[in-house]
Amino acid sequence: QNATELAKNIDHLVGNLANISKLKDISTPGNLIATVDIIKIFASVTDATLNMTVMEDFFVTINTIVAECTLSAWKTAKTEKPNSSSQLLRSVESFTRLLSPTEDTFNISKPNIQLKGNKVQSKSNHSYLVNFSDLKVHNRSLSGAVTIDRGELSKLPDNSLVI
């Protein structure tokens, strides 16, 4: 029953956490750990489909807790809860699997994190290539790219979401 209630209210709850993360200081170790725990609970939802608005709100919170100003909190959190950063990464991966975008291509770009994706067709003759840029770490710009060969994409069912 709790899981069903969580799934029904996930959009509202994610929006509330995004608002809180913008308004409150979550850069203390306790607030950081609590936020990661909440995100883990959100990521435990399996019977929901999320739209881009919910995912944007989710990434507002993620952007806040991975901001440079939280580095010292992460160092402390690492001693209090050693797997918190891994837990965050797993939670982001799980949560993004619930995304059901209406567009074939999408991009959520925040100063500290980017999510890009595309629906692919198995019969496509193209590889998947996405570039990431303009991420700032220690006042330096980072960029990178992800490529998935068309042979691998051809193994996926039509309209698969590649993120």
Disulfide bonds with the S-S distance in Angstrom:
none
